Every structure is written in C-alpha cells, then in structure tokens.
C-alpha cells in the first residue's frame, strides 16, 4: 500500500483535486453565507417549526402500513408559509368535503379551511370557514345530526369549547353555544352511541393513570 509522509496508508478517491478558489468563487461563497445568515435572523427564535401535510394515497390501509414506499401521495394545500393538519371528512350531496386546520407561520395562528372533491383526484380551491386574527383554531370536529352540520373546533388558547353551526354549508359558520368555559380543552371529539352524544376531550391539567 502507498504511505503518506507520516507513514499512514493513503486512501484512494475518485473525487477531483481542488485548487485555490478564485476571487469569483470566494465572492459567490461569501454571498451564499450572507444569504443564509439573513434567513436565520428572519426566522423566529425558539424550537424548530412543526410541519404537517395532507396527502391522498390510492391504496388500502394495509398497503399503506406494510408498503408505504410504493404509494405516491397527492399532496394538498402546499401553500408556502403554512401547514395543514387534522382533516375531517363529511359528505354533502355527491361531494366529499375535507375540513382541516390551516396554520400560518407568520401569525402563529390557525384557521379552519375546507376543500371538496367528487373523485378524490380533483379538488376545489381551498376556502376559509372560521378565522379570527386574534384566535387560534384547529382540529375541526365536523359532524352531522338531524338538525344539520356542526363543528367543535379546538380553541384551547381561549380556554373554551364551543359548538358552531354550519348555517351556509360549507363556509357559513355561526357560534351556537359554549359547551365548556374556562377550560383549555384539547382535541374535542363527539361520539353518538345511538341515544346520546358524548364529548371526549383532553386537557393539559388532566391527570390520566397509565
């Protein structure tokens, strides 16, 4: 084997041998470093950003669990500066409506948005259904009852769980009743057992025995 000047075995590589950079290359590198530094300063300090996305996969649940690499999701709602999460699906007429949280990084707030489809290949433009610049909404638990469509979104920052009626489906919402006040509920979920509606909700102050 070939040895270097210190008696160590030399390694072989097909990588090119670089020379001293030119002034132009140094200028380009300095510009790139400055650009990255400016982008870092513009980003808010704190923990790394969360990022969620909505994707439609053509395949059964078993295939998704066993061979996810062979599925090619159709990604929805890829607007820069936002992420989408917590989808709920309801059918109205011949269309399926997908309600979800749309989070805006610039405001740090989420709103409730909706898109619809007939064939799960072509989707309508995303519309905002529930938004308030001073409040955060997520987890749009949309459900249907004999009286119509309703939603109980998560709004834990307001320490309130409220029922909204969708008076003009799918974008016309009206606050109908406060179900729990002074309670920062998480992921409020409705369940109908055939006779009664049950509200299942988590909370940061709840103690759960595991």
N, C-alpha and C positions, 0 to 999 in steps of 0.2 A: 504493500500500500504506500501511497505517497504521504510524506510527512511535511508539516509546516515548519516554520522556523523554531517553534517551541517543542518540536518532537511529537506533535499531536497528529492523528490521522486526518488527512484532508477530506473534506466532503466534496462530492461532485454535484453539480446542479446545472440544469439547462437554462436557468434564469440569465438574462442579459447582464453584462457588466456595465454599471452606470458610471458616467464621468461626472466631473464637477458641473453642477447646474449652471445654465446660462443666466444672464440677467433677466431675460424674459420669463424663464421658468421660475425664478425666485419671485418675480413680481406677481405671477399668476398664483403661486402658492401663498404669498402674503395676502393677496386679495381674498382667497378662499378661507384662510384662517380668520380674517377680519369679518367676513360674512357670517361664519359660524358663531363668532363671539357676539355679534349683534343679535343673532337669532336667539341665543341663550339668554341675553338680557331682556328680550321682549317677552319671554315666557315667564308666567307667574312662578314664584318660588314655592316650594312645598313638595309633597310626594309626587311621584310620576303620575301622569294623566291616565285615567282609565279609558279604555276604548272598547266599545261593543259594536256589533253589527248584526243586521238581519239578513239571512240568506235562505233561499229556497232551493232544496235539493230534490231531485227526481229519483225517488227510491224509497223503499220501506225502512222502517225504524231499525230492523235487524241489519240491513245492509249498511245503514249509517253508523251503527255501533261496531260492526265487525270489519268493514272495509271503507272507512271514511275517505281514504286517499283516492278512491276511484270515482267519487262523486264530485261534480263541479258545481258549486253553489251559484245561483244567480243572486248577486248582492243587491240589496235595496237600500235606498236612502244614503248615498255616499257623498253627501254634500260636505265640502271641506269645512273644518272648524266645528263639526258636530259629530255626535254618535247617536245611534238609535238602539233601543233595547225594550225588553218586556212586552212582546207582542201578544195581543188578544184578538181572536177571530170570531166574527159573527156573520151570519148570512141574512141578507135582506133582499127579497125578490130572487133574482137569478145571479146576484153578485155576492162575492165574499169580501168583507171589509176587515182590514187589518189595522187595528188601533195600537199605538205604541208610544213610548217616551222618545222625544227628540231633545237631546241635550246640547246646549250652546256653550262652548268653552269660553267665549268672550264675556258672557254674562254670568256664567256659573249657575244657570237656571235651566230647568227642563220644562217642556210644554207637552201637551198631548196632540198627536198628529194622526192622520189616517190616510190610507190608500186603499184602492179596491181593484178587483180583478174578476174576470169570468172564467179564464182558462189557466190561471197561475203561470202565465208566461208574459202577458202584457198587463202592466199596472197603470192605474191612473196617476195623475200628478199628486204629490203629497199636499194635503191641506191641513191647516192648523185648526184644532177644535176647541182647545182650552189653553189659554195663555194669559199670564199676568207677569209683567216685567219685575214685579217685586216678590213673586212667589215661585216656588219650585213644585212641579207636578211630575209624577212618574207612576209606573205600574197601573195602567188604565184597566181596571177590572170591569169590563163591559159585560152586561148580561141582559137577557130578555125575560120579561114577565108578562102576564096577561095585560098589564097596563101599558106596556111599551118597552123601550130600551132605556137602560140606566147604566151609570158608571160610578164607581167609588175609587177615584184615583188616590194614590199615596200623596200626602202633603204633610209629612211629619214635621217639617220646619215650622208650620203654622200651628202645630200641636192640636190637630183637629182631623176627624174623619167625617167626611160629608158625602151625601148622596146627591148626584146630579142626574137630572132627567134629560134625555136627548130629545128635545121637542121638535127639532127640524133635522132629521137624520141625514147625514152623519155629523154635521158641523154645528148645529144649533143646540147649545147646552144651557141648562138653567139649574142653578143650585136649589135643590128641593128641601133638604133638611140636614141639620148637623146631627150625626149619629152619636159621636163621642167627642166631647170638648175637653180641652186641656190635657190631651193625651197624644203623644208623638207616636202614632201607630205606624207600623211597617207592613207593607205588602197586604193590605186588607183584601180578603178573598171571600166571596159569597158562595154558599152551598145550599141547595134546595134538596131536602130529603123526601119530598113528596107531600109534605104537610107544612113544614116550617122552613123559613130561610134562616141560615146560620151565618154569622160574620166571624171569620177566622182572621186574627190579626196578631202580629208580633209587636214587640216594643223594646226599646233599649234598656228599660228598667225592669223588665220581666225576668224572674228567676225561673229557670227550667231545669228540672232534675234530669240528668242524662243517664 
